[in-house]
Amino acid sequence: MGTTRHRRWLIGYVVLLGVLVIAAALVTTARMGSASYLPIARDYPGQATGLITTFVRAVADLSSLVTVGALASALVAGKARPVRESGSRRQLEIAEWFEPIVVRRAAAVWVISSGLLIAFDSADSNGLSLGKIASPNALWFAMFSGDFGRAWMITCLAAIVVLVTSLTTVRWVAYLIALWAALAGSLAPVVVGQVLVGPRHDFAGDSAVYQTVAAQLLLGLAVVQTLRLATGRRNRVLDRTHWRGIAVIGAAVLIVTEAVLLWFKMAGSSPFDSATGWLTLARLVALGLVAIGLYSVARSKLPLGAVLLTTGTAAFVACGIAMTRIPPPQFFVPTSISQIFFGFDLNKPPAFATLVSQWRPNLLFVTAAVAAITAYLAGVIRLRRRGEPWPLGRTIAWTIGWLLIVVVTSSGLGKYSGPSFAVHMAMHMALSMLIPIPLVLGGPLTLALKALPAAAKDAQPGPHEWIVAVLHSRPLKALYHPLLVFGIYIGSYYGLYLTNAFGTLMRFHWAHQLMNAHFLLVGCLYFGLVIGVDQTPRRLPSLAKLGFLFAAMPFHAFFGVILMSDGAIIGDSFYQHLELPWKVDLAATQHTAGGIAWAGGEIPLLIVVVVLALQWAVQDGKLAKRIDRHLDSGLDDSYDAYNAMLERLSERTADRTKETR
C-alpha cells in the first residue's frame, strides 16, 4: 500500500510541475502585456493572442521534451531484442511497450500543439488579434512572412514523422531516425528565436544548438525515467555506471552553454538589471538542481534524485518559455549590417594576410572536432590496452581531417565566407572535396566496432550492436546507393548556387552552418564509397571506383565554367545589402569563385586517384604475401594441382599421337 501511495504521489508531483510550468509562462505573458511587443517595434496583438500562444508553446515544449526522452530511453535503455530478417541479417527492435506508448501519446500532443503554433505564433509575431486570425488572407500572409511560421511547420512535420513511426513499427533503427527528426523539430523554433538577433549571435546560435540537444536528451530521459519509477518500473538509465559519465558531460554542456547565452543576452549589462538576466540565473540554479539530482540517482537515492531532476527540469523549461516573452538587452544594442547577418563586424577586405590572421572560433565545429578526436583517441587507447594494434596512419588521418575542419571554419576562411563568394566557395570546396579524404581514411566505425565489446549472447544489446544494426539497415543501404550519392554530391552545387536558395540561406547563421555540415557529410559519403576504410553497406568494384571518380570531374568543370561566365550574380540581393566598408566587384569575385570551383574539383580527385592506386598496391602486396605463406607452409596445393593437370594433358597428347600412327 505504501509503495502504491508513493507512486501516486510521484505521478501527482510530475503533473503539478507541468501545470506550474504552464502557469509561470502565462503569468509572465500577462504581466508583460504590450511591453513584449512595442519596444521592439512589433504591433501588440492583444492579450488573448499572447496568452493562447504562450499556453500552446508551453504544451509544445513539454511534449517535445517527453517525446525525445521516450525515444532516447527506448534506444539506449529500453529492452531490445534481435530479430532475423531475410538471409542472415539480424536487426534490433524495441521489446518493451512503455516507451513506445509514451512516444505515441507525447508525439500526438506535439503534433497538435506545433500545428496550432504555425498559426498562433505567426499571428503573435505579426500583431494579429484573434479576430484577424479568422481572416484567411491575413493568416496566410503571417504564416509565410516570418520565420516562426516556417519553423513550426518543420517542427510539426518532425512530430508527424515520430508519431507515424511509433504507430507503425518498433524497429530500433526506425526509432533512431525518429529521434533525429525529433531533435531537428526541437531545434527549428530555437535557432530562429532570440539567438538570431544581435552582435555575437554566431556564438549564441551554436551554443543554443548544443544546449537544445543536450537538454532534450538529458532532461527528457530524466522525466521518462521518473515516469517509469512512478509506474513501478525499473530505472534503466541513470542508475547504470556507464551512463553516469554521460550524465555529467550533459549537465556540464547545459551549464556552459547557458553561461554563454547569459553573456550574449546581457550585451555588457548586469544580469541583475533585467528580467532576462534574473531568469537566466534561475535557469542556472535549476541546472544545479539537475546536477544534484543526477548525483543522487547515481548514489541509488532514486526518489530524492527523481524529485530533484523533475524540479530542476520544470524550472529550466518554465524560465525558458518565460524568456521568449521578454525582449532581452541584446535587442537594444546598436547593430551594424554585418552584425545583423554574421554577428560580427568586417573592417578589412579578405586579402591573404587577413584570411591568415583574422580568426573567429566556430563553436559548432570546434566543439565537434574536440569531441571527435577525443572519442577516437579513447578508442585507440582501449585497443592498445587490450594488446590489439591500430594503424598509426589512420589516427593521423582522422586527427588531420578534424584539425583542417577547425582551420577552415574558424580562420579567415570561415569568417569571410559570408561577405565574399570566392572565400565561401573555397571553404565549401575544402569541406566537400579535401577534408573528407583524411576523415574516411581514419576508419572511425571500424575502430568503434573493435574498441566496443560485443554484448554476451543473452545480454542486452549495447553500442556495438547498435552500430551493427545501423550498418545493416535498409535506410543506410538505400542512402549509400552509388547513383544517389553521386546525384546528391554533384546536384548539391547546382541546386544551391544556381537557384535562389543560396541568397536566402546566407542571411541566417544556422543556415550557413547547415550548408557547411551538409557539404562535409556528402563529401564523406562520396569518398567513403571510393577509398573509405569502413565497410559501407554497398561496395564498389575496383574499376567502378575509378569510374565513379572520373565521372564527377566534368560536372565540377562545367559548374566552374558557369560561375566564370558573364551571367547573373549569385546572391546579388544579399551581397548588395551588406554595405561593406570596402569596394566589392561581385562579377570579379564570382569569376574567382568559378576558378576555385574548377581547380578545387580536379585537384582533390587526382589526390584520391593516387590514394586509390596505393590501396590497390597494398592489397596486391597482401595477397601475394598470403599466397607465399600458403606455399611455404604447404597448405596451398594449387601449384601441384596445376602441374598434375599439365602432366595429364601431356599424357593424353602422347596417347593420341600413338593412336594416329
DRENSE-499831 format. One line per field, with one value per residue (C-alpha): residue in three letters; x, y, z. Coordinates in steps of 0.2 Angstrom, whole numbers, padded with zeros to 4 digits. Layout:
aa: c(ALA,...)
east: c(X,...)
north: c(Y,...)
up: c(Z,...)
//
This chain:
aa: c(MET,GLY,THR,THR,ARG,HIS,ARG,ARG,TRP,LEU,ILE,GLY,TYR,VAL,VAL,LEU,LEU,GLY,VAL,LEU,VAL,ILE,ALA,ALA,ALA,LEU,VAL,THR,THR,ALA,ARG,MET,GLY,SER,ALA,SER,TYR,LEU,PRO,ILE,ALA,ARG,ASP,TYR,PRO,GLY,GLN,ALA,THR,GLY,LEU,ILE,THR,THR,PHE,VAL,ARG,ALA,VAL,ALA,ASP,LEU,SER,SER,LEU,VAL,THR,VAL,GLY,ALA,LEU,ALA,SER,ALA,LEU,VAL,ALA,GLY,LYS,ALA,ARG,PRO,VAL,ARG,GLU,SER,GLY,SER,ARG,ARG,GLN,LEU,GLU,ILE,ALA,GLU,TRP,PHE,GLU,PRO,ILE,VAL,VAL,ARG,ARG,ALA,ALA,ALA,VAL,TRP,VAL,ILE,SER,SER,GLY,LEU,LEU,ILE,ALA,PHE,ASP,SER,ALA,ASP,SER,ASN,GLY,LEU,SER,LEU,GLY,LYS,ILE,ALA,SER,PRO,ASN,ALA,LEU,TRP,PHE,ALA,MET,PHE,SER,GLY,ASP,PHE,GLY,ARG,ALA,TRP,MET,ILE,THR,CYS,LEU,ALA,ALA,ILE,VAL,VAL,LEU,VAL,THR,SER,LEU,THR,THR,VAL,ARG,TRP,VAL,ALA,TYR,LEU,ILE,ALA,LEU,TRP,ALA,ALA,LEU,ALA,GLY,SER,LEU,ALA,PRO,VAL,VAL,VAL,GLY,GLN,VAL,LEU,VAL,GLY,PRO,ARG,HIS,ASP,PHE,ALA,GLY,ASP,SER,ALA,VAL,TYR,GLN,THR,VAL,ALA,ALA,GLN,LEU,LEU,LEU,GLY,LEU,ALA,VAL,VAL,GLN,THR,LEU,ARG,LEU,ALA,THR,GLY,ARG,ARG,ASN,ARG,VAL,LEU,ASP,ARG,THR,HIS,TRP,ARG,GLY,ILE,ALA,VAL,ILE,GLY,ALA,ALA,VAL,LEU,ILE,VAL,THR,GLU,ALA,VAL,LEU,LEU,TRP,PHE,LYS,MET,ALA,GLY,SER,SER,PRO,PHE,ASP,SER,ALA,THR,GLY,TRP,LEU,THR,LEU,ALA,ARG,LEU,VAL,ALA,LEU,GLY,LEU,VAL,ALA,ILE,GLY,LEU,TYR,SER,VAL,ALA,ARG,SER,LYS,LEU,PRO,LEU,GLY,ALA,VAL,LEU,LEU,THR,THR,GLY,THR,ALA,ALA,PHE,VAL,ALA,CYS,GLY,ILE,ALA,MET,THR,ARG,ILE,PRO,PRO,PRO,GLN,PHE,PHE,VAL,PRO,THR,SER,ILE,SER,GLN,ILE,PHE,PHE,GLY,PHE,ASP,LEU,ASN,LYS,PRO,PRO,ALA,PHE,ALA,THR,LEU,VAL,SER,GLN,TRP,ARG,PRO,ASN,LEU,LEU,PHE,VAL,THR,ALA,ALA,VAL,ALA,ALA,ILE,THR,ALA,TYR,LEU,ALA,GLY,VAL,ILE,ARG,LEU,ARG,ARG,ARG,GLY,GLU,PRO,TRP,PRO,LEU,GLY,ARG,THR,ILE,ALA,TRP,THR,ILE,GLY,TRP,LEU,LEU,ILE,VAL,VAL,VAL,THR,SER,SER,GLY,LEU,GLY,LYS,TYR,SER,GLY,PRO,SER,PHE,ALA,VAL,HIS,MET,ALA,MET,HIS,MET,ALA,LEU,SER,MET,LEU,ILE,PRO,ILE,PRO,LEU,VAL,LEU,GLY,GLY,PRO,LEU,THR,LEU,ALA,LEU,LYS,ALA,LEU,PRO,ALA,ALA,ALA,LYS,ASP,ALA,GLN,PRO,GLY,PRO,HIS,GLU,TRP,ILE,VAL,ALA,VAL,LEU,HIS,SER,ARG,PRO,LEU,LYS,ALA,LEU,TYR,HIS,PRO,LEU,LEU,VAL,PHE,GLY,ILE,TYR,ILE,GLY,SER,TYR,TYR,GLY,LEU,TYR,LEU,THR,ASN,ALA,PHE,GLY,THR,LEU,MET,ARG,PHE,HIS,TRP,ALA,HIS,GLN,LEU,MET,ASN,ALA,HIS,PHE,LEU,LEU,VAL,GLY,CYS,LEU,TYR,PHE,GLY,LEU,VAL,ILE,GLY,VAL,ASP,GLN,THR,PRO,ARG,ARG,LEU,PRO,SER,LEU,ALA,LYS,LEU,GLY,PHE,LEU,PHE,ALA,ALA,MET,PRO,PHE,HIS,ALA,PHE,PHE,GLY,VAL,ILE,LEU,MET,SER,ASP,GLY,ALA,ILE,ILE,GLY,ASP,SER,PHE,TYR,GLN,HIS,LEU,GLU,LEU,PRO,TRP,LYS,VAL,ASP,LEU,ALA,ALA,THR,GLN,HIS,THR,ALA,GLY,GLY,ILE,ALA,TRP,ALA,GLY,GLY,GLU,ILE,PRO,LEU,LEU,ILE,VAL,VAL,VAL,VAL,LEU,ALA,LEU,GLN,TRP,ALA,VAL,GLN,ASP,GLY,LYS,LEU,ALA,LYS,ARG,ILE,ASP,ARG,HIS,LEU,ASP,SER,GLY,LEU,ASP,ASP,SER,TYR,ASP,ALA,TYR,ASN,ALA,MET,LEU,GLU,ARG,LEU,SER,GLU,ARG,THR,ALA,ASP,ARG,THR,LYS,GLU,THR,ARG)
east: c(0000,0014,0023,0007,0004,0022,0020,0003,0012,0026,0014,0004,0021,0026,0008,0009,0026,0019,0005,0017,0027,0012,0006,0023,0023,0005,0009,0024,0014,0000,0012,0022,0007,0012,0029,0034,0030,0031,0049,0055,0043,0030,0012,0003,-0010,-0019,-0018,-0029,-0017,-0002,-0009,-0015,0002,0011,0000,0002,0020,0022,0012,0023,0039,0034,0028,0043,0054,0044,0044,0063,0066,0055,0064,0081,0075,0069,0085,0098,0090,0074,0074,0079,0079,0087,0076,0081,0076,0079,0096,0107,0104,0099,0091,0085,0068,0061,0055,0046,0030,0031,0042,0033,0016,0024,0031,0014,0004,0018,0020,0001,0001,0016,0008,-0007,0002,0015,0002,-0008,0008,0010,-0005,-0004,0015,0014,-0001,0008,0024,0014,0002,-0014,-0028,-0039,-0052,-0039,-0033,-0050,-0046,-0038,-0028,-0021,-0016,-0009,0002,0008,0012,0024,0030,0041,0052,0042,0028,0041,0050,0034,0030,0046,0043,0025,0032,0045,0032,0021,0036,0039,0020,0019,0035,0028,0012,0019,0035,0045,0062,0077,0084,0066,0066,0084,0078,0063,0075,0085,0069,0063,0079,0078,0060,0065,0079,0069,0060,0076,0088,0076,0072,0081,0098,0097,0097,0112,0131,0140,0124,0135,0142,0124,0117,0130,0128,0109,0111,0121,0110,0094,0101,0108,0093,0081,0091,0096,0081,0069,0077,0076,0057,0054,0064,0054,0038,0045,0048,0030,0023,0033,0046,0064,0075,0086,0097,0104,0107,0120,0138,0142,0129,0134,0149,0137,0125,0139,0145,0127,0125,0141,0136,0120,0128,0142,0130,0119,0133,0137,0119,0119,0135,0127,0109,0116,0126,0138,0124,0122,0111,0103,0096,0084,0071,0081,0096,0086,0078,0094,0102,0086,0090,0107,0101,0089,0103,0112,0096,0098,0116,0112,0098,0109,0122,0108,0102,0120,0121,0105,0094,0081,0065,0076,0085,0069,0061,0077,0078,0060,0060,0076,0069,0052,0061,0073,0058,0047,0061,0065,0047,0045,0061,0053,0040,0053,0064,0082,0095,0104,0089,0093,0111,0116,0120,0128,0123,0137,0132,0114,0119,0135,0136,0152,0160,0171,0183,0196,0195,0198,0216,0228,0235,0218,0212,0228,0227,0208,0202,0185,0181,0166,0159,0149,0163,0177,0167,0163,0181,0187,0173,0178,0196,0194,0182,0194,0209,0200,0196,0214,0220,0207,0213,0231,0227,0220,0236,0227,0236,0228,0237,0245,0242,0223,0224,0235,0222,0207,0216,0222,0204,0196,0210,0208,0189,0194,0206,0193,0179,0187,0201,0198,0191,0176,0175,0175,0165,0149,0154,0165,0158,0176,0181,0164,0167,0185,0178,0165,0176,0188,0174,0166,0182,0198,0193,0183,0198,0208,0191,0186,0204,0203,0190,0180,0167,0180,0188,0172,0167,0184,0185,0167,0164,0150,0136,0135,0123,0109,0113,0105,0112,0124,0134,0142,0126,0118,0132,0130,0111,0113,0126,0115,0099,0089,0089,0108,0109,0097,0107,0123,0117,0130,0118,0110,0127,0133,0117,0117,0136,0135,0117,0121,0131,0119,0104,0111,0120,0110,0094,0088,0092,0109,0104,0091,0101,0116,0105,0105,0119,0110,0108,0126,0131,0119,0127,0144,0138,0129,0144,0155,0143,0140,0159,0161,0148,0155,0174,0168,0162,0179,0193,0184,0192,0175,0164,0150,0133,0137,0154,0160,0172,0189,0186,0169,0178,0189,0175,0165,0179,0181,0163,0162,0176,0166,0152,0164,0172,0156,0150,0166,0163,0145,0152,0166,0154,0146,0129,0118,0127,0123,0116,0116,0102,0111,0128,0120,0113,0129,0136,0154,0167,0177,0173,0167,0167,0154,0157,0176,0173,0161,0174,0187,0175,0172,0191,0191,0177,0186,0203,0195,0186,0200,0215,0207,0200,0218,0224,0210,0216,0234,0227,0216,0231,0241,0227,0227,0246,0244,0230,0240,0255,0245,0238,0255,0261,0246,0250,0268,0264,0252,0265,0279,0268,0262,0244,0241,0242,0236,0254,0255,0237,0242,0257,0247,0234,0248,0255,0238,0236,0254,0249,0233,0243,0255,0242,0233,0249,0252,0234,0237,0252)
north: c(0000,0012,0009,0012,0028,0033,0030,0040,0055,0055,0055,0069,0079,0077,0083,0098,0103,0103,0114,0126,0127,0132,0144,0153,0156,0163,0174,0181,0185,0193,0204,0210,0214,0226,0228,0212,0220,0239,0241,0230,0238,0225,0228,0222,0208,0209,0199,0184,0180,0181,0170,0157,0157,0155,0141,0131,0135,0128,0112,0110,0112,0100,0087,0088,0085,0070,0063,0065,0057,0042,0039,0041,0029,0016,0017,0017,0010,0000,-0018,-0023,-0040,-0046,-0052,-0061,-0054,-0062,-0071,-0070,-0051,-0048,-0032,-0025,-0020,-0012,-0026,-0016,-0006,0008,0019,0017,0021,0037,0042,0039,0050,0064,0065,0066,0081,0088,0087,0096,0110,0113,0113,0127,0137,0138,0150,0157,0161,0168,0179,0184,0189,0199,0208,0199,0199,0184,0192,0195,0177,0172,0180,0168,0181,0189,0172,0166,0181,0180,0162,0165,0182,0177,0164,0157,0150,0141,0135,0127,0119,0110,0105,0099,0089,0081,0077,0068,0058,0052,0049,0038,0029,0025,0019,0008,0000,-0005,-0007,0001,0009,0017,0024,0031,0040,0047,0053,0063,0070,0075,0084,0093,0098,0104,0115,0124,0137,0139,0144,0157,0165,0177,0169,0175,0194,0205,0205,0189,0179,0166,0161,0161,0151,0137,0137,0136,0121,0111,0116,0111,0094,0091,0097,0087,0071,0073,0081,0071,0055,0061,0064,0047,0038,0047,0041,0023,0024,0032,0017,0004,0001,0000,0015,0009,0024,0035,0021,0012,0016,0019,0032,0042,0050,0054,0062,0073,0078,0083,0093,0102,0106,0113,0124,0131,0135,0144,0154,0158,0163,0174,0183,0186,0191,0204,0213,0220,0224,0217,0201,0209,0224,0214,0201,0191,0191,0185,0171,0165,0165,0155,0143,0141,0137,0124,0116,0115,0105,0094,0090,0086,0075,0066,0063,0057,0044,0038,0035,0025,0038,0036,0045,0060,0061,0059,0074,0085,0080,0084,0100,0107,0102,0110,0126,0126,0124,0137,0150,0146,0149,0165,0172,0170,0183,0196,0206,0203,0218,0212,0218,0236,0236,0246,0234,0235,0227,0214,0210,0208,0194,0187,0193,0202,0217,0215,0230,0224,0216,0197,0199,0184,0191,0195,0177,0170,0182,0185,0170,0168,0152,0142,0135,0122,0114,0117,0108,0094,0092,0091,0078,0068,0067,0063,0049,0042,0043,0034,0020,0018,0018,0005,-0006,-0004,-0009,-0025,-0028,-0025,-0015,0000,0008,0025,0032,0031,0040,0054,0055,0057,0070,0080,0079,0087,0100,0105,0107,0119,0129,0131,0136,0146,0155,0170,0157,0154,0172,0179,0165,0176,0193,0185,0172,0167,0164,0155,0144,0140,0134,0124,0115,0111,0104,0093,0089,0089,0086,0071,0062,0060,0058,0042,0035,0036,0022,0028,0015,0001,0007,0008,-0010,-0016,-0005,-0008,-0025,-0035,-0040,-0058,-0069,-0067,-0049,-0033,-0026,-0012,0001,-0012,-0020,-0003,0001,-0016,-0013,0004,-0003,-0017,-0006,-0004,0015,0016,0004,0015,0031,0023,0018,0025,0034,0043,0048,0054,0064,0072,0075,0084,0091,0100,0113,0116,0116,0128,0140,0141,0144,0157,0146,0152,0171,0166,0154,0166,0178,0166,0159,0142,0140,0144,0131,0119,0121,0118,0102,0096,0098,0089,0074,0072,0073,0059,0048,0050,0047,0033,0023,0025,0025,0023,0011,0007,-0007,0003,-0006,-0005,-0009,-0003,-0015,-0008,-0002,0006,0016,0024,0027,0034,0047,0052,0054,0069,0079,0086,0091,0101,0109,0113,0121,0132,0137,0143,0153,0161,0166,0183,0178,0183,0187,0173,0180,0198,0204,0198,0205,0222,0223,0220,0238,0233,0246,0241,0241,0224,0219,0205,0199,0198,0189,0176,0174,0169,0158,0149,0146,0139,0128,0121,0118,0113,0099,0092,0093,0083,0070,0067,0065,0052,0043,0042,0035,0023,0016,0015,0005,-0007,-0009,-0013,-0025,-0034,-0035,-0043,-0055,-0060,-0062,-0073,-0084,-0086,-0091,-0104,-0111,-0111,-0120,-0132,-0128,-0122,-0136,-0126,-0126,-0145,-0147,-0136,-0147,-0163,-0156,-0152,-0170,-0177,-0166,-0172,-0190,-0188,-0180,-0193,-0207,-0198,-0197,-0216,-0220,-0209,-0218)
up: c(0000,0004,-0012,-0022,-0012,-0016,-0034,-0034,-0025,-0038,-0053,-0045,-0042,-0060,-0066,-0054,-0060,-0078,-0073,-0064,-0080,-0090,-0076,-0074,-0093,-0093,-0078,-0087,-0103,-0093,-0083,-0098,-0109,-0123,-0116,-0125,-0142,-0143,-0138,-0152,-0165,-0165,-0166,-0150,-0155,-0139,-0123,-0129,-0143,-0132,-0118,-0131,-0140,-0123,-0117,-0133,-0134,-0116,-0121,-0136,-0127,-0113,-0126,-0137,-0121,-0116,-0134,-0136,-0119,-0123,-0139,-0131,-0117,-0129,-0139,-0126,-0111,-0116,-0119,-0136,-0145,-0161,-0174,-0190,-0207,-0224,-0225,-0210,-0207,-0189,-0183,-0167,-0161,-0145,-0134,-0120,-0123,-0110,-0121,-0137,-0128,-0121,-0138,-0146,-0133,-0132,-0151,-0153,-0142,-0150,-0167,-0162,-0152,-0165,-0178,-0169,-0166,-0185,-0184,-0167,-0166,-0183,-0178,-0162,-0170,-0183,-0171,-0177,-0164,-0163,-0174,-0188,-0187,-0193,-0210,-0221,-0231,-0216,-0208,-0223,-0225,-0207,-0208,-0223,-0219,-0205,-0198,-0184,-0195,-0206,-0191,-0183,-0200,-0198,-0180,-0184,-0199,-0187,-0174,-0188,-0193,-0175,-0172,-0188,-0184,-0166,-0173,-0187,-0181,-0166,-0176,-0167,-0182,-0186,-0168,-0171,-0187,-0177,-0164,-0177,-0184,-0166,-0162,-0179,-0175,-0157,-0165,-0178,-0167,-0156,-0170,-0177,-0160,-0149,-0153,-0171,-0166,-0160,-0160,-0157,-0162,-0171,-0153,-0146,-0161,-0159,-0140,-0142,-0154,-0141,-0127,-0135,-0140,-0123,-0114,-0124,-0122,-0104,-0096,-0107,-0101,-0083,-0085,-0093,-0080,-0067,-0076,-0075,-0057,-0054,-0063,-0054,-0067,-0066,-0069,-0083,-0087,-0073,-0061,-0073,-0070,-0089,-0090,-0076,-0086,-0100,-0087,-0080,-0098,-0102,-0087,-0090,-0108,-0101,-0088,-0100,-0114,-0103,-0097,-0115,-0118,-0102,-0109,-0126,-0120,-0107,-0120,-0107,-0094,-0077,-0076,-0061,-0071,-0082,-0081,-0094,-0083,-0067,-0077,-0084,-0067,-0061,-0076,-0069,-0052,-0060,-0069,-0052,-0045,-0061,-0057,-0039,-0044,-0056,-0042,-0030,-0043,-0046,-0027,-0028,-0020,-0033,-0026,-0020,-0036,-0047,-0037,-0039,-0058,-0062,-0051,-0060,-0077,-0074,-0068,-0083,-0095,-0087,-0087,-0105,-0110,-0100,-0108,-0125,-0120,-0114,-0126,-0119,-0118,-0134,-0144,-0139,-0143,-0159,-0173,-0189,-0205,-0204,-0186,-0191,-0204,-0197,-0178,-0180,-0190,-0205,-0206,-0218,-0236,-0237,-0243,-0240,-0224,-0217,-0220,-0211,-0196,-0193,-0183,-0175,-0167,-0175,-0159,-0168,-0177,-0164,-0151,-0163,-0168,-0149,-0146,-0162,-0159,-0140,-0144,-0157,-0146,-0132,-0144,-0149,-0131,-0127,-0141,-0136,-0118,-0124,-0134,-0151,-0165,-0174,-0188,-0184,-0201,-0198,-0181,-0190,-0204,-0193,-0182,-0198,-0205,-0190,-0187,-0205,-0201,-0187,-0198,-0212,-0202,-0188,-0198,-0210,-0222,-0211,-0205,-0223,-0231,-0228,-0237,-0251,-0263,-0268,-0250,-0247,-0262,-0256,-0239,-0246,-0259,-0244,-0234,-0248,-0258,-0247,-0229,-0232,-0239,-0222,-0212,-0222,-0221,-0202,-0201,-0186,-0187,-0189,-0173,-0164,-0168,-0162,-0147,-0141,-0133,-0141,-0129,-0122,-0131,-0118,-0113,-0118,-0134,-0132,-0143,-0153,-0158,-0161,-0174,-0182,-0183,-0192,-0204,-0209,-0210,-0226,-0225,-0224,-0238,-0248,-0244,-0250,-0267,-0279,-0290,-0276,-0268,-0285,-0288,-0271,-0272,-0289,-0288,-0271,-0280,-0294,-0283,-0271,-0281,-0297,-0288,-0276,-0261,-0258,-0256,-0244,-0233,-0232,-0222,-0207,-0196,-0193,-0212,-0216,-0203,-0210,-0228,-0220,-0212,-0227,-0239,-0226,-0224,-0243,-0246,-0233,-0241,-0259,-0254,-0242,-0257,-0266,-0253,-0236,-0223,-0215,-0223,-0231,-0234,-0253,-0260,-0277,-0288,-0291,-0308,-0304,-0290,-0304,-0315,-0300,-0298,-0316,-0319,-0307,-0315,-0330,-0319,-0307,-0323,-0330,-0314,-0313,-0331,-0327,-0312,-0323,-0337,-0339,-0331,-0317,-0300,-0287,-0271,-0279,-0267,-0252,-0256,-0260,-0243,-0234,-0235,-0233,-0229,-0244,-0263,-0270,-0288,-0287,-0305,-0302,-0286,-0294,-0308,-0295,-0286,-0303,-0305,-0287,-0290,-0306,-0298,-0282,-0290,-0301,-0289,-0274,-0286,-0293,-0275,-0272,-0288,-0281,-0264,-0273,-0283,-0267,-0259,-0274,-0272,-0254,-0257,-0271,-0259,-0245,-0257,-0263,-0246,-0241,-0256,-0252,-0234,-0240,-0252,-0239,-0227,-0239,-0236,-0254,-0267,-0282,-0290,-0288,-0295,-0310,-0313,-0312,-0324,-0337,-0335,-0339,-0354,-0360,-0357,-0367,-0381,-0382,-0382,-0397,-0406,-0404,-0410,-0425,-0430)
//
